Amino acid sequence: MFKKFVNRLLMLRNPVGLDEFRLVYNSSTGDSSSDANLWISHVLRLNARAVKVVNQKEPLELVPAVFRSSFLKRLHISSATLVPGFFNQLQMGCPALEYLFLHDCVIMDLEIFSSTLKVLVLSREIRFSFDDDDQVSISAPSLISLSIDYGLSGARLPILNNMSSLKTLSVLLSGDIRACDAAGIRQFLRGLSDVTNLDFCYADRKLTMEKNFRLCPTFSNLIKLTLDSWRVHADFYALIVFLQNSPSLKKLNLKLEQGGVSTITGEPENS
């Protein structure tokens, strides 16, 4: 009944433009994906500028070809399998896309590339479907803000390429992340020297590294830095390395957990 109602609503509606389309439903029937693909395709033909699709049960299998619109600017997907070619289709078929939010999704592309995205959010339970030694790369020269929240299940830390416009990076690492050691973090942070706001949390793990280890690049423009308690392990060495490589830093937040959560905030004195 619900599907018939939505079909009639969309198909019989006067063909005027849509600003936003939200589909949030709780269904595990076998044809849920075909319905979602049909509705997405239709609203994009009506020039919808923002689309949000959430299924609270089984992941949807979204067909890349439905994402074709010169008007779509914001896309939010929760609980879906993104088959190979999904990100290439977004790049080719959605030239105005600036905001992409992915939650509880299986990503089957090795490369996430976009020349138009300004905000990318990978939020909770993102899973990459690769062989053990494969490593995803994220390349987005126009990206201003990148947020990676919680565990990238079964994945290595991604390689970040072409991030010359990135200003805000927020990362919370947890779960089953391979190669999430000092060398992996150094590779992850490489090329991010222009960020102005960095929030990096490591789920309160202890990180082992040798003295004189080049953990991070020089953050010439970094103004605000937030770190959790893993940075104060091993005689504060990681914290010292970050401070030594942040000559423009104005605000430092330390999130310390010991019988509760404590946050220490400070601003360096002018020399």
Backbone torsions as a table, in degrees:
resi	resn	phi	psi	omega
1	MET	NA	-44.6	-179.6
2	PHE	-62.5	-43.3	-179.0
3	LYS	-63.5	-41.2	178.5
4	LYS	-62.8	-39.1	179.7
5	PHE	-63.6	-47.5	-179.0
6	VAL	-64.6	-41.6	179.2
7	ASN	-59.4	-45.9	-179.6
8	ARG	-68.7	-37.8	179.3
9	LEU	-60.7	-44.7	-177.2
10	LEU	-77.5	-42.7	-173.4
11	MET	-75.6	-32.5	-176.3
12	LEU	-96.0	-5.9	-178.7
13	ARG	-68.1	144.9	175.9
14	ASN	-56.0	136.3	-174.0
15	PRO	-75.4	66.2	174.4
16	VAL	-106.7	157.9	-175.1
17	GLY	-64.4	150.6	175.4
18	LEU	-108.9	139.9	172.9
19	ASP	-83.9	-41.4	-172.9
20	GLU	-149.7	143.2	175.8
21	PHE	-131.5	125.8	177.5
22	ARG	-121.6	128.1	176.7
23	LEU	-124.1	107.5	179.1
24	VAL	-126.6	111.5	-178.4
25	TYR	-145.9	166.4	-173.4
26	ASN	-122.2	88.8	-173.8
27	SER	-143.3	140.8	176.4
28	SER	-124.5	18.7	178.7
29	THR	-72.8	155.9	-174.0
30	GLY	-66.1	-22.0	-177.7
31	ASP	-98.9	12.5	-179.9
32	SER	-59.9	-41.7	-177.8
33	SER	-66.1	-43.0	-179.5
34	SER	-64.3	-37.6	176.6
35	ASP	-63.2	-47.0	-178.8
36	ALA	-61.2	-43.9	179.4
37	ASN	-62.6	-40.5	178.8
38	LEU	-62.7	-45.5	-176.3
39	TRP	-69.3	-40.9	178.2
40	ILE	-60.8	-47.2	-180.0
41	SER	-57.8	-41.4	-177.0
42	HIS	-68.3	-45.3	-176.9
43	VAL	-69.5	-28.7	176.2
44	LEU	-70.0	-31.4	174.4
45	ARG	-69.3	-20.0	175.2
46	LEU	-92.0	14.0	173.2
47	ASN	67.2	33.3	176.1
48	ALA	-59.6	134.2	-178.3
49	ARG	-93.1	-19.9	179.2
50	ALA	-139.0	131.7	180.0
51	VAL	-131.2	130.1	176.3
52	LYS	-126.7	124.8	-178.6
53	VAL	-127.9	121.1	-178.5
54	VAL	-134.3	124.7	169.6
55	ASN	-116.1	128.0	-173.3
56	GLN	-90.9	5.3	176.9
57	LYS	-122.4	-118.6	-176.1
58	GLU	-68.1	142.5	179.6
59	PRO	-60.5	141.0	174.8
60	LEU	-78.6	150.1	172.0
61	GLU	-106.7	102.3	-175.1
62	LEU	-89.6	132.5	179.9
63	VAL	-83.1	121.5	-177.5
64	PRO	-54.8	-35.5	-173.5
65	ALA	-62.6	-20.5	-179.0
66	VAL	-72.1	-18.4	-177.1
67	PHE	-88.3	84.5	-179.4
68	ARG	-141.2	103.9	-178.4
69	SER	-163.9	135.8	176.0
70	SER	-90.3	2.9	-178.1
71	PHE	-110.2	-22.1	-174.5
72	LEU	-64.8	123.0	179.7
73	LYS	-112.9	-31.3	-176.1
74	ARG	-129.0	131.6	-179.8
75	LEU	-134.9	124.6	179.6
76	HIS	-122.6	120.9	-179.7
77	ILE	-127.8	129.1	178.0
78	SER	-129.3	128.1	178.4
79	SER	66.1	76.7	-179.8
80	ALA	-154.3	155.6	171.5
81	THR	-100.3	120.0	-177.4
82	LEU	-101.3	101.0	-171.9
83	VAL	-72.0	163.2	178.9
84	PRO	-54.1	135.4	-178.3
85	GLY	99.5	-5.8	-177.7
86	PHE	-61.6	-49.7	-175.7
87	PHE	-72.3	-32.3	175.4
88	ASN	-64.5	-38.1	178.3
89	GLN	-66.9	-39.4	176.3
90	LEU	-60.9	-40.3	179.9
91	GLN	-65.7	-43.1	-175.6
92	MET	-84.8	-36.1	-171.4
93	GLY	-97.1	-14.7	-177.6
94	CYS	-129.0	74.2	-172.7
95	PRO	-70.5	-9.3	179.7
96	ALA	-103.3	0.5	-174.7
97	LEU	-65.4	125.5	-178.0
98	GLU	-121.1	-21.7	-173.8
99	TYR	-131.4	125.1	178.9
100	LEU	-132.7	122.1	179.7
101	PHE	-120.2	121.3	179.2
102	LEU	-121.8	129.5	-178.7
103	HIS	-134.6	131.1	176.2
104	ASP	53.2	53.0	-177.5
105	CYS	-120.6	150.7	170.7
106	VAL	-99.2	120.2	-178.4
107	ILE	-103.7	125.4	-176.8
108	MET	-110.0	3.9	174.7
109	ASP	-92.6	139.2	175.0
110	LEU	-80.0	-22.8	-177.6
111	GLU	-123.6	126.6	172.1
112	ILE	-104.6	108.1	-177.4
113	PHE	-126.8	136.8	173.4
114	SER	-155.2	133.3	176.3
115	SER	-94.0	-4.8	-175.1
116	THR	-114.3	-24.4	-176.0
117	LEU	-60.5	136.0	173.7
118	LYS	-110.1	-26.4	178.9
119	VAL	-133.2	127.3	175.8
120	LEU	-129.2	125.3	179.5
121	VAL	-122.6	119.6	172.0
122	LEU	-108.5	103.2	-166.4
123	SER	-116.5	113.2	168.6
124	ARG	57.6	126.3	171.8
125	GLU	59.4	33.6	170.9
126	ILE	-76.3	130.1	-178.4
127	ARG	-125.0	134.9	177.0
128	PHE	-103.9	129.0	-176.2
129	SER	-98.2	81.3	-177.5
130	PHE	-133.5	173.7	167.5
131	ASP	-70.0	163.2	-173.1
132	ASP	-57.4	-36.3	-173.6
133	ASP	-91.8	-3.7	-179.7
134	ASP	-76.1	152.5	-177.2
135	GLN	-141.3	126.1	-178.6
136	VAL	-74.6	148.5	173.6
137	SER	-120.6	143.3	177.3
138	ILE	-117.6	120.3	-178.1
139	SER	-128.6	116.6	-175.8
140	ALA	-153.0	89.2	-174.0
141	PRO	-65.7	-20.1	179.7
142	SER	-97.9	-1.1	-174.4
143	LEU	-66.7	129.9	178.4
144	ILE	-102.7	-35.6	-175.9
145	SER	-134.1	129.8	177.7
146	LEU	-128.3	128.1	178.3
147	SER	-127.3	124.1	176.1
148	ILE	-120.7	110.6	-169.6
149	ASP	-114.7	127.6	177.6
150	TYR	68.8	-163.9	-166.9
151	GLY	-79.9	132.0	169.2
152	LEU	-88.9	87.8	-167.1
153	SER	-58.4	127.1	175.1
154	GLY	69.0	19.9	-173.9
155	ALA	-122.5	158.4	166.7
156	ARG	-84.4	163.3	175.3
157	LEU	-60.6	135.6	-178.4
158	PRO	-69.2	156.9	172.3
159	ILE	-90.8	128.4	-179.8
160	LEU	-101.9	118.9	-179.3
161	ASN	-121.6	153.6	173.1
162	ASN	51.9	54.8	-177.9
163	MET	-110.8	39.1	-172.7
164	SER	-66.5	-22.6	-178.9
165	SER	-96.2	-5.2	-173.1
166	LEU	-66.8	128.4	179.9
167	LYS	-115.8	-33.3	-177.1
168	THR	-124.4	124.1	178.1
169	LEU	-127.4	123.1	177.8
170	SER	-123.6	123.6	-175.1
171	VAL	-135.3	127.1	170.8
172	LEU	-125.0	109.4	-174.7
173	LEU	-101.3	130.0	176.5
174	SER	-159.7	-176.3	177.3
175	GLY	75.9	-159.9	-174.7
176	ASP	-89.8	83.5	-179.7
177	ILE	-111.3	116.6	179.5
178	ARG	-77.6	153.4	178.0
179	ALA	55.8	32.6	178.0
180	CYS	-94.0	59.0	178.9
181	ASP	-114.3	-171.0	-177.2
182	ALA	-59.9	-41.6	-179.7
183	ALA	-66.2	-39.3	178.7
184	GLY	-66.1	-39.2	178.6
185	ILE	-67.7	-38.8	178.3
186	ARG	-61.3	-43.0	178.0
187	GLN	-64.6	-38.6	-179.2
188	PHE	-64.3	-40.6	-175.9
189	LEU	-82.3	-14.7	-177.5
190	ARG	-61.1	135.6	178.6
191	GLY	85.9	8.9	-179.3
192	LEU	-109.8	28.3	-172.7
193	SER	-67.2	-14.4	-176.9
194	ASP	-95.7	0.1	-178.9
195	VAL	-65.1	147.0	178.2
196	THR	-107.9	-18.6	-178.4
197	ASN	-137.2	116.6	-177.2
198	LEU	-127.4	123.7	175.8
199	ASP	-121.9	110.3	-172.6
200	PHE	-127.3	113.5	-179.4
201	CYS	-121.7	141.3	-172.5
202	TYR	-123.9	27.7	176.0
203	ALA	56.1	33.0	175.2
204	ASP	59.7	30.4	174.9
205	ARG	-83.6	161.1	172.4
206	LYS	-92.4	136.3	-177.3
207	LEU	-115.0	126.1	-179.0
208	THR	-98.7	130.8	177.3
209	MET	-153.0	154.8	177.9
210	GLU	-79.8	154.1	174.0
211	LYS	-62.2	149.5	-178.2
212	ASN	68.6	15.0	177.4
213	PHE	-73.7	128.3	-178.1
214	ARG	-82.0	84.1	-173.3
215	LEU	-72.6	-37.6	-173.7
216	CYS	-140.2	161.4	176.1
217	PRO	-76.7	178.4	172.4
218	THR	-80.8	118.5	179.3
219	PHE	-90.9	85.2	-172.8
220	SER	-63.7	-31.1	-174.9
221	ASN	-107.7	5.3	-175.5
222	LEU	-67.8	122.9	-179.3
223	ILE	-107.6	-39.0	-177.6
224	LYS	-123.8	128.0	-177.9
225	LEU	-129.0	128.5	176.9
226	THR	-124.5	125.5	-179.2
227	LEU	-131.5	150.5	174.8
228	ASP	-98.9	-170.5	-164.3
229	SER	-72.0	-12.2	178.7
230	TRP	-64.1	-23.3	-178.6
231	ARG	-73.3	-16.1	-178.4
232	VAL	-98.2	1.5	175.2
233	HIS	-72.5	164.4	176.0
234	ALA	55.0	56.2	174.8
235	ASP	58.9	33.6	174.8
236	PHE	64.1	18.4	-172.8
237	TYR	-61.1	-46.2	-178.5
238	ALA	-62.5	-40.8	178.0
239	LEU	-61.7	-43.8	179.9
240	ILE	-61.7	-41.1	-179.8
241	VAL	-61.9	-42.9	178.8
242	PHE	-63.3	-43.7	-178.2
243	LEU	-67.0	-39.5	179.1
244	GLN	-64.8	-25.5	-177.5
245	ASN	-104.8	20.0	178.1
246	SER	-130.0	72.3	-173.0
247	PRO	-66.9	-19.9	-177.8
248	SER	-103.4	9.5	-173.9
249	LEU	-60.9	132.9	178.1
250	LYS	-115.3	-25.6	-176.7
251	LYS	-140.9	129.7	179.9
252	LEU	-123.2	125.0	174.9
253	ASN	-114.1	128.8	174.9
254	LEU	-117.4	122.3	177.8
255	LYS	-99.7	106.4	-176.2
256	LEU	-108.7	133.7	-179.9
257	GLU	-116.5	119.7	175.9
258	GLN	-160.7	94.0	-174.4
259	GLY	69.3	32.6	-176.3
260	GLY	134.1	175.9	-177.8
261	VAL	-104.8	127.4	177.3
262	SER	-123.8	138.0	178.2
263	THR	-118.1	126.9	177.1
264	ILE	-110.0	123.9	-179.1
265	THR	-118.4	134.7	179.3
266	GLY	-147.9	159.3	175.8
267	GLU	-126.0	124.6	-178.9
268	PRO	-58.0	143.4	177.4
269	GLU	-75.5	149.6	175.3
270	ASN	-68.7	132.5	179.7
271	SER	-85.1	NA	NA
